[in-house]
Amino acid sequence: SFYMQAKDQSVGREITVTYDIIETPTLIRFHFDDNRVLETNFKNLGNQTNITLLFDAEKVTPIDVQQRVWQSMLNNFKEYVESI
């Protein structure tokens, strides 16, 4: 379980997942407590890594909003990794 919250703290929630597959260094797949699946694929491109997320969308939030949220998380992760 972990807690995710918007930077402006306007919204947040606890999330519970179960890891199904971890294939270092190329794949992490888990499912949420509602059985939706998220798969993260890592592709080595030399001095870069391509990260692709494939996810089962939830029913409440529009898909374009979900895509923006996941893309924002990837962008923040990229910024963090490049800063260390």
C-alpha positions as CSV (number, residue, x, y, z in Angstrom):
1,S,0.0,0.0,0.0
2,F,1.1,3.6,-0.6
3,Y,-0.4,7.0,-0.6
4,M,-0.5,9.2,-3.7
5,Q,-1.2,12.9,-3.5
6,A,-1.3,15.8,-5.9
7,K,1.6,18.3,-5.5
8,D,-0.9,21.0,-4.5
9,Q,-2.4,18.5,-2.0
10,S,-5.9,19.0,-3.6
11,V,-6.5,15.3,-3.9
12,G,-4.9,12.1,-2.7
13,R,-5.7,8.5,-1.9
14,E,-4.2,5.3,-0.6
15,I,-3.5,2.6,-3.2
16,T,-3.1,-1.1,-2.6
17,V,-1.4,-3.2,-5.2
18,T,-0.1,-6.8,-5.5
19,Y,3.0,-7.4,-7.6
20,D,2.5,-10.2,-10.2
21,I,5.7,-10.2,-12.2
22,I,9.1,-8.6,-11.7
23,E,11.6,-9.3,-14.5
24,T,14.6,-7.2,-13.7
25,P,15.4,-5.0,-15.6
26,T,12.6,-5.0,-18.2
27,L,9.2,-5.5,-16.6
28,I,7.1,-4.8,-13.5
29,R,3.4,-5.9,-13.5
30,F,1.0,-5.5,-10.7
31,H,-2.7,-5.3,-10.1
32,F,-4.7,-2.9,-8.0
33,D,-7.1,-4.1,-5.3
34,D,-9.9,-3.8,-7.9
35,N,-8.0,-6.2,-10.3
36,R,-7.0,-3.5,-12.8
37,V,-3.5,-4.2,-14.1
38,L,-0.6,-1.9,-14.7
39,E,2.4,-3.1,-16.6
40,T,5.7,-1.1,-16.8
41,N,8.2,-2.0,-19.5
42,F,11.7,-0.7,-19.5
43,K,13.8,-0.7,-22.7
44,N,17.5,0.1,-22.6
45,L,18.5,2.6,-25.3
46,G,22.1,3.0,-24.4
47,N,22.3,6.2,-22.2
48,Q,18.5,6.4,-22.1
49,T,15.7,4.2,-21.0
50,N,12.3,4.1,-22.6
51,I,9.5,3.5,-20.1
52,T,6.1,2.4,-21.3
53,L,3.1,2.1,-19.0
54,L,0.1,-0.1,-20.0
55,F,-2.8,0.1,-17.7
56,D,-6.4,-0.9,-17.3
57,A,-8.3,2.4,-17.0
58,E,-10.6,2.9,-14.0
59,K,-14.3,3.5,-14.8
60,V,-14.9,6.8,-12.9
61,T,-12.1,9.0,-14.2
62,P,-12.0,9.9,-18.0
63,I,-9.3,8.0,-19.8
64,D,-7.6,11.3,-21.0
65,V,-7.3,12.5,-17.4
66,Q,-5.8,9.1,-16.4
67,Q,-3.3,9.3,-19.3
68,R,-2.3,12.8,-18.2
69,V,-1.8,11.8,-14.6
70,W,0.4,8.8,-15.5
71,Q,2.4,10.9,-18.0
72,S,2.9,13.6,-15.4
73,M,4.2,10.9,-13.0
74,L,6.6,9.7,-15.7
75,N,7.7,13.2,-16.4
76,N,8.4,13.9,-12.7
77,F,10.3,10.6,-12.4
78,K,12.4,11.6,-15.4
79,E,13.2,15.0,-13.9
80,Y,14.1,13.4,-10.6
81,V,16.4,10.7,-12.2
82,E,18.2,13.3,-14.3
83,S,18.8,15.4,-11.3
84,I,20.7,12.8,-9.3
